[in-house]
Each structure stands twice: as structure tokens, then as C-alpha cells.
Amino acid sequence: MEKHKGIVIKTTGSWHTVKLDNGTQSDCTIRGKFRMKGIRNTNPIAVGDWVTVELNPNEETGVITQLEKRKNYIIRKSTKLSKEAHIIASNIDQVFVVATLSEPATSLMFIDRVLVSAEAYRIPAVLLINKFDLLTDDQKELAEAYKYIYESVGYKTIAVSATNGYNMNQVKDLMTNASSVFVGLSGVGKSTLVNSLQPGLNIKIGEISSAHQQGKHTTTFAQMHALDFGGYIIDTPGIRSFGLMEVDKKEELSHYFPEIFKLSHKCRFNNCTHTHEPGCAVKEAAQNDEIPFTRYENYLAIMEGDEEEKYRKDIYG
């Protein structure tokens, strides 16, 4: 059988579209089982994976026989199977967290959980506040508050509008010659952003459910698109929550909040969890507004394991 290396550009359950090293595409199934060490995952092959493919004779289909080692990946807890993971995308240079302040409202908890996952795999992250053209004056002030919070801890934050092109040149500059992924709730406009960046793709765009102010799922699978200006964008299905995987809360969580990690060495105790200990520099900084209190609150909620409940309250009221 003819063998080729290639990159997975689309996954739809049991079929995976691979762009091969000879420039052609092949729809492939999987041979055997590809398991991540110590963790069960719902999708053993993800968009962005480099694989080896054996082409079926006289057909355009093939079989994935080998998965190359991943540089990184962004992962979340599977919604229905809490002990299983879902890999959103792999081998990426940056993640764009796409947020909106209404229709639907994106909570700070959702943003922080995606950022924690990105930090865990050393993936640079950028926050995009989309639908800026639809915001009231009060909401624009809130957008400025979001920008202040996240830029103060080191995350580039850009208010954008995919419909009128506001600040889209900044996004395009960041994405040039890089592999990027958009992550956000259903309805925040990820597909509209992709269509704006790469005209001609004509990705289907959904509407907002008036009953719950949530987006309907229009992108049903992750897909990688080449960009005319260089690089790739991975458009992902909208999600309703972002469960954290593979984070040892007591040992590691503080490492994934850069502003907390930076202050940790000033705490009285080396193993300070920044929750209740005396002489905690992080707790003191949060109380004195030296670091964003909302971020510290979300850190505590994740540590205590009640972030799911807090997330639901933030989003659904």
C-alpha cells in the first residue's frame, strides 16, 4: 500500500480528512487505537495532527496507521462523559478566545478556564471581544474593563467586529503564517470571523436562540482552513462549557494563572495554595487590587471544585 505523511484538516466522527504530502486530500479511517497516556479521550485523532496514511488501492480513501507526537493540544472535559477528554485541536501556535458581552454573554469564568488550559500546554492566547458594533455605551465600558483585566495579566485583548471589519487587521497580523484556533461559546461569531478573514469560505452562520440567548451549533466539527495571507485557522464547534482536564489543582493550578505564579515566591509558605494560608502574597495582592480580584475569585472557585455551578449561574442566570 502507498504510504504518505499528512495533516488532519477535518474530523467528522469516524472519518478524518487528511491533506497529504503530495498535495491531495484523502478521507481516512483509523487502524487500531491511539490512546493518550493516562487519559481516555473521545476523539483519538484531532484536527492539526500529523499522521501516516496508507492509501487504499484504486480508491481516494485511506487508513491512518500512525499518529506523530503532538507539539501541544487544547483539551476540555467531554460534556456528557466527565471522565473523558475531547481534544479541540493540536499542534497550534495560538488560541483565540472569542467572547461576546451579549447574545450570548461570555462569563469571565469561561474565559479563565480556556486560558488555564492554554497555559497548561504553553499555547499563547489572545482574547477577542466580538460584536463590538452591537454594544451599548455601558457594554463598551464593560468591554474596556475586560480589556483592562486581561491585558494587566499579559493577555492581548482586542475588541473586534467581524461584520464591519473593526480591528480585524490586528487579528490578521497576529494570524499571518501561524496555526490558530478559535474557541468560544455557541453564537459568539467564530464562523463569521473566519468568513471575514478568508472571504470565499462561506461557512454557515447560525442564529441566536431568543429563548436562552445562546447560539445554535452551526459548525458541527472542527475544520482547518488555509489562509491566503499565510497560516491556518481551525474553526471549532461552539461549546456550552469548558471543563478542565489534566490539571492537578493543588499542585499546578497556580502555575496557570501568570499573575498568581509571579507572586508565589513572596508567600510565607513554599507550598501555599493561596486559599487560606497566613502570609499569602497572592491573597493580599487581590485584596489590594494589585491583581484582578475576578481572576483570583475564579482561581478559588476552580480550586474548590464549584466552578461548574458558578459558570452555569454566570451564563444562564
C-alpha positions in Angstrom: 0.0 0.0 0.0 1.1 3.5 -0.8 2.2 5.5 2.3 2.1 9.2 2.8 2.5 11.7 5.7 -0.2 14.3 6.1 -2.1 16.7 8.4 -5.6 16.2 9.6 -7.8 19.1 8.4 -11.2 17.8 9.3 -12.8 15.2 11.5 -16.4 14.0 11.4 -16.6 11.1 13.8 -15.2 8.0 12.2 -13.8 9.8 9.1 -10.8 12.1 9.0 -9.8 14.3 6.0 -6.0 14.3 5.6 -4.1 16.8 3.4 -1.3 14.6 2.1 2.3 15.5 1.4 1.6 15.1 -2.4 -1.0 17.9 -2.2 -4.1 15.7 -2.5 -6.7 15.0 0.2 -7.9 11.6 1.4 -10.8 10.6 3.7 -9.4 8.1 6.2 -10.5 5.8 8.9 -8.2 4.7 11.8 -6.4 1.4 12.2 -6.1 0.3 15.8 -6.4 2.5 18.9 -4.5 5.7 19.5 -4.6 6.5 23.3 -3.2 9.4 25.2 -1.1 8.3 28.1 -3.2 8.0 31.3 -6.4 9.6 29.9 -9.4 8.5 27.9 -10.4 10.7 25.0 -13.4 10.7 22.8 -11.5 11.6 19.7 -8.2 9.8 19.3 -7.4 11.9 16.1 -7.8 15.7 16.1 -7.5 18.5 13.6 -3.9 19.6 13.4 -2.5 16.1 14.0 0.3 14.9 11.7 -0.3 11.3 10.7 0.9 8.5 8.4 -1.7 7.3 5.9 -1.8 4.1 3.8 -3.9 4.7 0.7 -6.4 2.0 -0.3 -5.6 0.7 -3.8 -7.6 2.4 -6.6 -9.5 4.5 -4.1 -9.3 8.0 -2.8 -9.7 6.7 0.8 -7.0 5.6 3.2 -6.2 4.3 6.7 -4.4 6.3 9.4 -1.7 3.9 10.7 0.4 6.2 12.8 0.0 9.4 14.9 3.0 11.7 15.2 3.9 13.1 18.6 1.9 16.3 19.3 3.7 19.6 20.0 0.7 20.6 22.1 -3.1 20.4 22.1 -6.0 22.2 23.7 -8.3 19.9 25.5 -11.5 20.0 27.5 -13.6 17.7 29.5 -16.2 15.9 27.4 -19.6 17.3 28.2 -21.6 14.1 28.7 -18.7 11.9 29.8 -17.0 13.7 32.6 -14.1 11.3 32.8 -13.3 11.5 29.1 -11.5 14.3 27.3 -12.1 15.9 23.9 -9.2 17.3 22.0 -10.2 20.5 20.3 -7.1 20.9 18.1 -3.4 20.0 18.2 -0.1 21.4 17.1 -1.3 25.0 17.3 0.7 28.3 17.6 -2.0 30.3 19.4 -5.6 30.2 20.6 -8.1 33.0 20.2 -10.7 33.0 22.9 -13.7 34.6 21.2 -16.1 36.3 23.7 -19.2 38.4 23.5 -20.9 40.6 26.1 -24.4 39.8 25.0 -26.2 37.4 22.7 -24.7 35.3 24.3 -22.8 36.7 27.3 -19.5 35.1 27.9 -18.6 34.8 31.6 -15.1 35.6 33.0 -15.1 32.0 34.3 -15.4 30.6 30.8 -12.6 32.8 29.6 -10.3 31.9 32.6 -10.9 28.2 32.1 -9.8 28.3 28.4 -6.8 30.4 29.4 -5.8 27.9 32.1 -6.0 25.1 29.5 -3.9 27.1 27.1 -1.3 27.9 29.8 -1.1 24.2 30.7 0.3 23.5 27.2 2.2 26.8 26.8 0.0 27.9 24.0 -0.1 31.7 23.6 -3.7 33.1 24.0 -5.4 36.2 22.7 -8.9 37.4 23.8 -11.2 38.7 21.1 -14.3 40.6 22.2 -16.5 40.2 19.2 -19.7 42.0 18.0 -18.3 45.3 19.3 -20.5 47.2 16.8 -23.7 45.9 18.6 -22.6 47.1 22.1 -24.4 49.9 24.0 -22.3 52.6 25.7 -22.5 50.7 29.0 -21.4 47.5 27.4 -18.5 49.2 25.7 -17.4 50.3 29.2 -17.6 46.7 30.3 -15.5 45.7 27.2 -12.9 48.2 28.4 -13.0 46.5 31.9 -12.4 43.1 30.3 -9.5 44.5 28.3 -8.0 46.1 31.4 -8.3 42.8 33.4 -6.7 40.6 30.8 -4.1 42.9 29.5 -3.0 43.6 33.1 -2.0 39.9 33.4 -0.4 39.7 30.0 -3.1 38.6 27.5 -3.5 40.7 24.4 -7.2 41.8 24.2 -8.8 43.2 21.1 -12.4 44.4 20.6 -13.5 43.4 17.1 -16.4 43.3 14.8 -16.5 40.6 12.1 -19.4 42.3 10.4 -17.9 45.8 9.8 -14.2 44.8 10.0 -13.4 46.8 13.1 -9.8 45.9 14.3 -9.8 42.8 12.0 -6.4 44.0 10.6 -4.9 43.5 14.0 -6.2 39.9 14.1 -5.0 39.2 10.6 -1.5 40.5 11.5 -1.4 38.1 14.5 -2.5 35.1 12.5 -0.2 35.6 9.5 1.9 32.4 9.0 0.7 30.8 12.2 -1.7 27.9 13.0 -4.5 29.4 15.1 -7.7 28.1 16.7 -10.9 29.9 17.7 -12.6 28.7 20.9 -15.9 30.2 22.2 -19.4 29.6 23.2 -22.0 28.8 20.6 -23.2 32.0 18.9 -20.2 34.3 19.6 -19.4 34.6 15.9 -16.4 32.3 15.3 -17.6 31.3 11.8 -18.4 34.9 10.9 -14.8 35.9 12.0 -13.4 33.1 9.8 -15.5 34.2 6.8 -14.3 37.8 7.3 -10.7 36.8 7.5 -10.9 34.5 4.5 -13.7 35.6 2.1 -15.0 32.8 -0.1 -15.1 30.1 2.5 -18.9 30.8 3.0 -19.0 28.9 6.3 -22.6 28.5 7.5 -23.6 31.1 10.2 -26.2 30.4 12.8 -28.6 32.5 14.8 -29.1 33.1 18.4 -31.9 31.3 20.2 -34.2 34.1 21.6 -35.4 31.8 24.5 -31.9 31.4 26.0 -29.7 33.9 24.2 -27.4 31.0 23.3 -26.1 30.2 19.9 -27.2 27.2 17.9 -24.5 24.8 16.8 -23.7 25.5 13.2 -20.1 24.3 13.0 -20.6 20.6 13.9 -17.0 19.5 13.6 -13.5 21.1 13.7 -12.0 22.1 10.4 -8.7 23.7 9.3 -8.7 26.3 6.6 -5.7 27.7 4.8 -5.4 31.5 4.8 -4.4 33.5 1.7 -2.2 35.7 3.8 -0.3 32.7 5.2 -1.1 30.2 8.0 -4.2 28.3 9.0 -7.3 28.8 11.1 -9.1 26.0 12.9 -12.8 26.7 13.3 -14.3 24.7 16.1 -17.9 23.8 17.1 -19.4 26.2 19.6 -19.5 24.8 23.2 -21.7 25.4 26.2 -19.0 24.8 28.8 -15.3 24.2 29.2 -14.4 21.5 31.7 -10.7 21.4 32.7 -8.7 18.2 32.3 -5.3 17.1 33.4 -4.8 20.0 35.9 -3.7 19.0 39.4 -5.5 21.8 41.2 -3.4 21.9 44.4 -0.1 21.4 42.8 -0.3 23.1 39.4 -3.3 25.4 39.1 -1.5 28.5 40.4 1.1 28.0 37.6 -1.5 28.6 35.0 -2.6 32.0 36.4 0.5 34.0 35.4 -0.1 36.8 37.9 -0.5 34.4 40.8 2.5 32.3 39.8 4.6 35.5 39.6 3.7 36.4 43.3 4.0 32.9 44.7 7.6 33.2 45.8 6.6 36.0 48.1 4.3 33.8 50.2 5.3 32.8 53.6 5.0 29.1 52.8 6.6 27.4 49.8 3.5 25.1 49.3 1.0 27.9 49.7 -2.3 27.2 47.9 -3.3 30.9 48.1 -6.7 30.0 49.6 -6.4 30.2 53.4 -2.8 30.4 54.5 -1.4 33.3 56.6 1.2 35.4 54.9 -0.1 34.8 51.4 1.1 37.4 49.0 -1.5 36.5 46.4 -4.4 36.9 48.7 -3.0 40.3 49.8 -2.5 41.5 46.2 -6.1 40.5 45.3 -7.5 42.4 48.3 -5.4 45.5 47.4 -6.4 45.4 43.7 -2.8 44.7 42.6 -4.1 41.7 40.7 -7.6 41.4 39.2 -10.0 40.2 42.0 -12.2 38.4 39.5 -9.3 36.2 38.4 -8.5 35.4 42.0 -12.1 34.6 42.7 -12.2 32.2 39.7 -9.0 30.6 40.8 -10.6 29.9 44.2 -13.7 28.5 42.6 -11.7 26.1 40.4 -9.6 25.1 43.4 -12.8 24.4 45.4 -14.4 22.5 42.5 -17.5 24.5 42.3 -16.6 26.3 39.1 -19.2 24.4 37.1 -22.0 25.8 39.3 -20.5 29.3 39.2 -20.2 29.0 35.4 -23.9 28.0 35.0 -25.0 30.9 37.1 -22.9 33.4 35.1 -24.1 32.2 31.8 -27.7 31.1 32.4 -28.7 33.2 35.3 
